Amino acid sequence: MKATYSTIPKEYAIENPIAHSTYLTGGQINTWTGSIAEVYSSIQTENKDGQYGPTLLGTVPDMDEAAALEALAAADKAYDKGQGKWPTMKVADRIACMQRFVDFMKLEREKVVKLLMWEIGKNLNDSQKEFDRTVDYINDTISAYKEIDRNSAKFHNEGGVNAHIRRGPIGIVLCLGPYNYPLNETFCLLIPAIMMGNTAIFKPAKHGVLLIAPLLEAFQKSFPPGVVNIVFGRGRTIASPIMKTGLVDVLALIGHSSSAISLQDLHPYKNRLRLVLGLEAKNPGIILPDADLDQTVAECISGTLSYNGQRCTALKVLYVHEDIREEFLEKFTKAVDALHVGLPWENTLLTPLPEPNKPTYIKDLINDAIDKGAAIMNKRGGEVSESYCFPAVLYPVSADMKVYEEEQFGPVIPVLSFTDIQQPLDDMSSSSYGQQVSLFGKDVTKLAPLIDTLVNLVCRVNLNSSCQRGPDVYPFTGRKNSAVSTLSVHDALRSFSIRTFLASKDNETNNAILERLMASKKSKFINTDYIL
């Protein structure tokens, strides 16, 4: 999609490329003097020759293996095998550091929102929402950590043994986030990881990299040296040598399972590597014959095409009962064709795709489906521009089509019809994925047994609503290839920590010592204070 500088609102314009050259390791913001990588937006603007092409947003460091290992050494030094300042710090003091970070982060809202629009094509409302939701997530994490600590501020007695049980850090975390939510999803890994006393190395995603730059100083001012280390570059160059050392205790990644597997394979001690992974999904929508079609169409539009379908939680295949197939397709395709493609600040649902090769990939999926018997059901389906492919509703789709098997992560919508509910259930059970499902219908005698089955095939069943991650207090996970560990405000804190405790036999001498320990307040671990 094209934009002239005269039509771009002044507050959203990027007048000059951003030459970002710094990175954060060991508490220092250092300047990179090596090779750099150019960052382009798929939004097309006029160049000096009067021709339209991708917009150069700026440059970032293209860092090497030595820089990656420098960041790892800083994280290792800060953790110091559990003896460092951060892992042994009082909970209240770690919380104070995080609150300081939130205050600094909020000052950068305008810059980050603008870069979200330009770098990944997310519309204005969703970009603002991503920033604000991330701030809320951090504040909710602080509250959840306080609650965990309050519940731990006591002694247990069982079988003649007193125990003071708390949650402690695991070690060094390698954090790799996705391009589609480069702030929110990444921070849903990074924030709970460091909150629990771990140290971290964080590499931003390929798309959505410049928007991290305004936050480097906030991290540097808020946390002790080496707690958060931020480096820029290619995944293989940065992450691979870090994993090969065996020093990483937790791999925290939201992305594709192939990336997770390749990084795990590099670790020499896989038996002790903890995984916190949010991976791909192929979430289906199942539409029963008694579904409210107007409500269902609205939810399916949002579910399939919000942020152009570039979400792991997007509805990526629709199963429609044969009795209502024609009526559903008529209403759904009409609603799809009524959508507008626009620039992010215009707040259209459909915006430019950030990956340069994505329109070609989507068109290839469409062509493959047509060659194997599907048809484009909507009039505008498959219209291609330099940075976009208009959503295509494909029917009938079969299992031999690539659009059925692959997670398309873009604006193409495969539709299948069924007469026997066992068909979508069998497809789901044989699928490699198991994150969520949307179920549309009203008859409780039909819904009840379906829900009982679906909760064992996926981890979230959405009744008459599209799939989504939030609210963030609810568990976010998946079965099979879709996830490892659980993310949510409370669960993420548990995923990045381990239970550890002091035990003593219940006798007069030990009890007297415990009382003196608590009264002296010399121990940061033995603590029954209540954090407000």
Secondary structure, 3 states (H helix, E strand, C coil): CEECCCCCCHHHCCCCCEECCEEEECCEEEECCCCEEEEEEEEEEECCCCCEEEEEEEEEECCCHHHHHHHHHHHHHHHHHHCCCCCCCCHHHHHHHHHHHHHHHHCCHHHHHHHHHHHHCCCHHHHHHHHHHHHHHHHHHHHHHHHHHHHHCCCEEECCEEEEEEEECCCEEEEECCCCCCCHHHHHHHHHHHHCCCEEEEECCCCCCHHHHHHHHHHHHHCCCCCEEECCCCHHHHHHHHHHCCCCCEEEEECCHHHHHHHHHHCCCHHHCEEEEECCCCEEEEECCCCCHHHHHHHHHHHHHHHHHCCCCCEEEEEEEHHHHHHHHHHHHHHHHCCCECCHHHCCCECCCCCCCHHHHHHHHHHHHHHCCCEECCCCCCCECCCCECCEEEECCCCCCHHHHCCCCCCEEEEEEECCCHHHHHHHHHCCEECEEEEECCCHHHHHHHHHHHCCCCCEEEECCCCCCCCCCCCECCEECCEECCECHHHHHHHCCEEEEEEEECCHHHHHHHHHHHHHCCCCCCCCCCCC
